[in-house]
């Protein structure tokens, strides 16, 4: 596919002191960093309609359709990291430095290039660990729209950029004072434990309900002559709602991989048993399937991989949005073309009686 130009909000992040952390505990650092990405960073990028373009371990490059989503994502990730790090020894804590710029980029399926990306990468070095830096153009766009107290740091000279850049910063102290973020998938292990405990409690209650009448029937009082026999049958309880089935580790890994744009990880998860059409309702009650996520993010490489794995190109979420509906709504031009070329139905309507064309 030929490269295309587009205006995009660029978010970059790196791990402060990564070499030191790896020197102290290479395996533990890798596991903690992977958990942060899977449980917090990647879900937040997806929640705010972003796309993880590249992840090299200690560095992240992501893009968003607008700066509002990009800044919200960065703030919520940093706020979530502050909470997660309270459970880790200070010398083992992973902290991100994050920055956001708005610029014209040359976009390819697996990368983005351009001066806007270069400026974002240089701003990263100006951010404090746990903080966020944004360029003036980003500040101008979010002014009076978001409540975050960014401080004006003035004109800054950055490496290999001819012009100075006006920088605004949100220090880690200001991030810590913000309300706690509601992170879908913040601690899936804890959620799974809670779900398992709930299921166990329901099972115990059900067993007790069946066993109790039998164990107490022998203690029934004798029947008085001439009187009606007293029924010892228990009054039926109202039917309980079915317990939601547990979500497999492979399914969660597939959703997270698609959100992050990691094609190889997605394929591995599918081969391990994940449902390529599985509906993810963790952060959106209407749900999104893997192909819907890829369509929203204009991730053509992921779309091809999912279709090759058997994804239903016309499968809708709970409001009738097919991948083509979502691609059209998000303005994902390349995704729209690819879906139509592969047979997406142009006439299907969502619950609002809209065809894909009408959602654009």
C-alpha positions as CSV (number, residue, x, y, z in Angstrom):
1,X,0.0,0.0,0.0
2,X,1.3,3.5,-0.9
3,X,2.2,5.8,1.9
4,X,-0.3,8.5,2.8
5,X,-0.1,11.8,4.5
6,X,-2.4,12.8,7.4
7,X,-2.6,15.2,10.3
8,X,-2.4,13.2,13.5
9,X,-1.9,13.6,17.3
10,X,1.4,11.8,18.1
11,X,2.1,10.4,21.5
12,X,5.5,9.0,22.5
13,X,6.6,7.5,25.8
14,X,9.8,6.0,27.2
15,X,10.7,4.3,30.5
16,X,12.8,6.5,32.7
17,X,16.0,4.7,33.9
18,X,15.3,1.7,31.8
19,X,18.9,0.5,31.6
20,X,19.3,0.7,35.3
21,X,16.1,-1.3,35.9
22,X,17.2,-4.0,33.4
23,X,20.6,-4.1,35.1
24,X,19.0,-4.7,38.5
25,X,16.4,-7.3,37.5
26,X,16.1,-8.0,33.8
27,X,13.4,-10.6,33.9
28,X,11.3,-8.9,36.6
29,X,11.5,-5.5,34.8
30,X,10.4,-7.1,31.5
31,X,7.4,-8.9,33.2
32,X,6.3,-5.7,35.0
33,X,6.6,-3.6,31.9
34,X,4.7,-6.1,29.8
35,X,1.9,-6.2,32.5
36,X,1.7,-2.4,32.5
37,X,1.2,-2.4,28.7
38,X,-1.3,-5.2,28.7
39,X,-3.4,-4.1,31.7
40,X,-3.2,-0.3,31.4
41,X,-1.5,1.3,28.5
42,X,-2.9,-0.7,25.6
43,X,-6.5,-0.7,26.9
44,X,-6.3,3.1,27.4
45,X,-5.0,3.6,23.9
46,X,-7.9,1.6,22.5
47,X,-10.5,3.4,24.8
48,X,-9.4,6.7,23.4
49,X,-9.5,5.6,19.7
50,X,-5.7,5.5,19.4
51,X,-3.3,3.1,17.6
52,X,-0.1,1.8,19.0
53,X,2.2,2.2,16.0
54,X,5.4,0.9,17.5
55,X,6.5,-0.6,20.8
56,X,10.2,-1.4,21.1
57,X,10.1,-2.5,24.7
58,X,11.1,0.7,26.6
59,X,9.6,3.1,24.0
60,X,6.1,3.6,22.6
61,X,4.9,5.5,19.5
62,X,1.1,5.9,19.2
63,X,-1.3,8.1,17.2
64,X,-4.7,9.5,17.8
65,X,-7.4,11.1,15.6
66,X,-7.3,14.3,17.8
67,X,-5.3,15.9,20.6
68,X,-8.2,15.7,23.1
69,X,-8.1,11.9,23.0
70,X,-4.3,11.8,23.0
71,X,-4.0,14.0,26.1
72,X,-6.7,12.2,28.0
73,X,-5.1,8.9,27.3
74,X,-1.7,10.2,28.5
75,X,-3.1,11.7,31.7
76,X,-5.1,8.6,32.5
77,X,-2.1,6.3,31.9
78,X,0.2,8.4,34.1
79,X,-2.5,8.5,36.8
80,X,-3.0,4.8,36.6
81,X,0.8,4.2,36.8
82,X,0.9,6.3,40.0
83,X,-1.6,3.9,41.5
84,X,0.1,0.7,40.3
85,X,3.5,1.8,41.5
86,X,2.3,2.0,45.1
87,X,2.5,-1.8,45.1
88,X,6.1,-1.9,43.9
89,X,9.4,-1.2,45.7
90,X,10.7,2.3,44.9
91,X,13.8,1.1,43.1
92,X,11.8,-1.3,41.0
93,X,9.1,1.2,39.9
94,X,8.5,1.7,36.2
95,X,7.7,5.3,35.3
96,X,7.0,6.7,31.9
97,X,7.9,10.1,30.4
98,X,5.2,11.1,27.9
99,X,4.7,13.8,25.3
100,X,2.3,14.8,22.7
101,X,2.6,16.8,19.5
102,X,0.3,17.5,16.6
103,X,1.7,17.2,13.1
104,X,1.5,16.1,9.5
105,X,3.0,12.6,9.1
106,X,3.7,10.1,6.4
107,X,1.7,7.0,7.4
108,X,2.5,3.4,6.6
109,X,0.8,0.3,8.0
110,X,3.6,-0.3,10.5
111,X,5.1,3.1,11.2
112,X,4.7,6.9,10.9
113,X,7.3,9.4,9.9
114,X,7.8,13.1,9.6
115,X,8.9,16.3,11.4
116,X,5.9,16.0,13.8
117,X,7.2,12.6,15.0
118,X,10.7,14.0,15.4
119,X,9.5,16.9,17.5
120,X,7.4,14.6,19.7
121,X,10.4,12.3,20.3
122,X,12.5,15.3,21.4
123,X,9.9,16.7,23.7
124,X,10.0,13.3,25.5
125,X,13.4,14.2,27.0
126,X,11.9,17.3,28.6
127,X,9.2,15.5,30.5
128,X,9.7,14.5,34.1
129,X,9.4,10.8,35.0
130,X,5.6,10.3,35.6
131,X,4.9,13.6,33.8
132,X,3.7,14.8,30.4
133,X,5.0,17.5,28.0
134,X,2.9,18.9,25.1
135,X,3.8,21.3,22.3
136,X,2.1,24.7,22.0
137,X,-0.1,23.6,19.1
138,X,-1.5,20.8,21.4
139,X,-2.0,23.3,24.2
140,X,-3.9,25.7,21.9
141,X,-6.2,22.8,20.9
142,X,-7.0,21.7,24.5
143,X,-7.3,25.1,26.1
144,X,-10.7,25.5,27.8
145,X,-11.5,21.9,26.8
146,X,-9.6,19.9,29.4
147,X,-9.0,20.8,33.1
148,X,-5.4,19.7,33.4
149,X,-3.0,22.3,34.8
150,X,-0.2,22.3,32.3
151,X,2.6,24.8,33.1
152,X,4.2,27.0,30.5
153,X,7.9,26.1,30.3
154,X,8.6,28.7,27.6
155,X,10.6,28.2,24.4
156,X,12.9,25.2,24.4
157,X,15.7,24.2,22.1
158,X,15.6,20.5,21.2
159,X,18.2,18.3,19.5
160,X,18.2,18.2,15.7
161,X,15.2,20.6,15.4
162,X,16.1,23.9,13.8
163,X,13.4,26.0,15.5
164,X,12.7,26.3,19.2
165,X,9.5,24.7,20.6
166,X,7.1,26.2,23.1
167,X,6.6,23.5,25.8
168,X,3.9,23.0,28.4
169,X,4.3,20.4,31.2
170,X,2.1,18.5,33.6
171,X,4.4,17.5,36.4
172,X,4.0,14.1,38.3
173,X,2.8,15.9,41.4
174,X,-0.1,17.4,39.5
175,X,-0.9,14.0,37.9
176,X,-1.1,12.4,41.4
177,X,-3.6,15.0,42.6
178,X,-6.0,14.2,39.7
179,X,-9.0,11.8,40.4
180,X,-8.1,8.1,40.1
181,X,-8.7,6.8,36.6
182,X,-11.2,4.1,35.8
183,X,-9.0,1.7,33.9
184,X,-10.7,-1.1,32.0
185,X,-8.5,-4.1,32.6
186,X,-6.4,-2.3,35.2
187,X,-5.9,-5.5,37.1
188,X,-7.4,-8.4,35.2
189,X,-5.8,-10.9,37.6
190,X,-7.7,-9.3,40.5
191,X,-10.9,-9.2,38.5
192,X,-10.5,-12.9,37.6
193,X,-10.0,-13.7,41.3
194,X,-13.1,-11.7,42.2
195,X,-15.1,-13.4,39.5
196,X,-13.9,-16.8,40.6
197,X,-14.8,-16.0,44.2
198,X,-18.3,-14.9,43.2
199,X,-18.8,-18.0,41.1
200,X,-17.7,-20.2,44.0
201,X,-20.1,-18.4,46.3
202,X,-23.0,-19.0,44.0
203,X,-22.1,-22.6,43.6
204,X,-21.9,-23.1,47.3
205,X,-25.3,-21.4,47.7
206,X,-26.8,-23.6,45.0
207,X,-25.5,-26.8,46.7
208,X,-26.8,-25.6,50.0
209,X,-30.2,-24.9,48.6
210,X,-30.5,-28.5,47.2
211,X,-28.9,-30.3,50.2
212,X,-30.7,-28.4,53.0
213,X,-34.2,-29.8,52.4
214,X,-32.9,-33.3,52.4
215,X,-30.9,-33.0,55.6
216,X,-33.8,-31.4,57.4
217,X,-36.6,-33.8,56.2
218,X,-35.7,-36.4,58.8
219,X,-36.4,-33.8,61.5
220,X,-40.0,-33.0,60.3
221,X,-42.5,-33.0,63.1
222,X,-44.9,-36.0,63.3
223,X,-48.3,-35.6,61.6
224,X,-51.2,-35.0,64.0
225,X,-54.1,-37.4,63.4
226,X,-56.9,-35.7,61.6
227,X,-54.9,-32.8,60.6
228,X,-53.6,-31.9,57.2
229,X,-50.1,-33.0,56.5
230,X,-47.6,-30.1,56.7
231,X,-45.6,-29.8,53.5
232,X,-41.9,-29.8,54.1
233,X,-41.1,-28.8,50.5
234,X,-39.2,-25.6,50.4
235,X,-40.6,-22.6,48.7
236,X,-38.9,-22.3,45.3
237,X,-36.5,-19.4,45.1
238,X,-36.7,-17.0,42.2
239,X,-34.4,-18.2,39.3
240,X,-31.0,-16.7,39.5
241,X,-29.5,-14.9,36.6
242,X,-26.8,-17.0,34.8
243,X,-23.2,-16.4,35.8
244,X,-21.3,-14.8,32.9
245,X,-18.7,-17.3,31.5
246,X,-15.1,-16.6,32.4
247,X,-13.1,-14.9,29.7
248,X,-10.0,-16.9,28.7
249,X,-6.5,-15.6,28.9
250,X,-6.1,-16.1,25.2
251,X,-9.2,-14.0,24.4
252,X,-8.0,-11.1,26.5
253,X,-4.6,-11.4,24.9
254,X,-6.2,-11.2,21.4
255,X,-8.3,-8.1,22.2
256,X,-5.2,-6.3,23.7
257,X,-3.0,-7.3,20.8
258,X,-5.5,-5.9,18.3
259,X,-5.9,-2.7,20.3
260,X,-2.1,-2.3,20.3
261,X,-1.7,-3.2,16.7
262,X,0.5,-6.2,17.4
263,X,-0.3,-8.5,14.5
264,X,2.0,-11.4,15.5
265,X,0.6,-11.4,19.1
266,X,-2.9,-11.5,17.7
267,X,-2.2,-14.5,15.4
268,X,-0.5,-16.3,18.3
269,X,-3.6,-15.7,20.5
270,X,-6.0,-17.0,17.8
271,X,-3.9,-20.1,17.3
272,X,-4.0,-20.6,21.1
273,X,-7.8,-20.7,20.9
274,X,-9.1,-17.1,21.1
275,X,-12.3,-16.4,19.2
276,X,-11.4,-14.2,16.3
277,X,-15.0,-12.8,16.4
278,X,-15.2,-12.5,20.2
279,X,-17.1,-9.5,21.5
280,X,-15.1,-7.3,23.9
281,X,-17.4,-5.4,26.4
282,X,-14.7,-4.5,29.0
283,X,-14.7,-0.8,28.2
284,X,-17.7,-0.4,25.9
285,X,-21.1,-1.9,26.9
286,X,-22.1,-2.3,23.3
287,X,-18.9,-4.3,22.6
288,X,-16.4,-4.4,19.8
289,X,-15.0,-7.4,18.0
290,X,-11.3,-7.6,16.9
291,X,-12.2,-6.6,13.4
292,X,-14.2,-3.5,14.6
293,X,-11.1,-2.4,16.6
294,X,-8.8,-2.8,13.6
295,X,-11.3,-0.9,11.4
296,X,-11.6,2.0,13.8
297,X,-7.8,2.3,13.9
298,X,-7.4,2.0,10.1
299,X,-5.0,-0.9,10.8
300,X,-5.0,-2.6,7.4
301,X,-2.3,-5.1,8.4
302,X,-4.4,-6.3,11.3
303,X,-7.6,-6.4,9.2
304,X,-5.9,-8.7,6.7
305,X,-4.6,-11.0,9.4
306,X,-8.0,-11.2,11.1
307,X,-9.8,-12.0,7.8
308,X,-7.2,-14.6,7.0
309,X,-7.9,-16.2,10.4
310,X,-11.7,-16.4,9.6
311,X,-13.1,-13.1,11.0
312,X,-16.7,-12.5,10.0
313,X,-16.5,-9.3,7.9
314,X,-20.1,-8.4,8.6
315,X,-20.4,-9.4,12.2
316,X,-21.9,-6.6,14.2
317,X,-21.7,-5.4,17.9
318,X,-24.8,-5.1,20.1
319,X,-25.9,-1.9,18.4
320,X,-25.6,-3.3,14.9
321,X,-22.3,-1.6,14.0
322,X,-20.3,-3.8,11.6
323,X,-16.6,-3.2,11.0
324,X,-17.6,-1.2,7.9
325,X,-19.9,1.0,10.0
326,X,-17.0,1.7,12.5
327,X,-14.5,2.3,9.7
328,X,-16.8,4.8,8.0
329,X,-17.6,6.6,11.3
330,X,-13.9,6.9,12.2
331,X,-12.9,8.1,8.7
332,X,-10.6,5.1,8.2
333,X,-10.4,5.4,4.5
334,X,-7.9,2.6,3.8
335,X,-9.9,0.3,6.1
336,X,-13.1,1.1,4.3
337,X,-11.6,0.3,0.9
338,X,-10.1,-3.0,2.2
339,X,-13.3,-4.1,3.8
340,X,-15.4,-3.3,0.7
341,X,-12.9,-5.1,-1.5
342,X,-13.2,-8.2,0.7
343,X,-17.0,-8.3,0.5
344,X,-18.3,-6.1,3.3
345,X,-22.1,-5.5,3.0
346,X,-22.8,-1.9,2.2
347,X,-26.6,-2.2,2.9
348,X,-26.6,-3.5,6.5
349,X,-28.2,-1.1,9.0
350,X,-27.4,-0.5,12.6
351,X,-30.0,0.0,15.3
352,X,-30.3,3.6,14.3
353,X,-31.3,2.5,10.8
354,X,-28.0,3.8,9.3
355,X,-26.0,2.1,6.5
356,X,-22.2,2.4,6.7
357,X,-22.3,5.3,4.3
358,X,-24.7,7.2,6.5
359,X,-22.4,6.9,9.6
360,X,-19.5,8.5,7.8
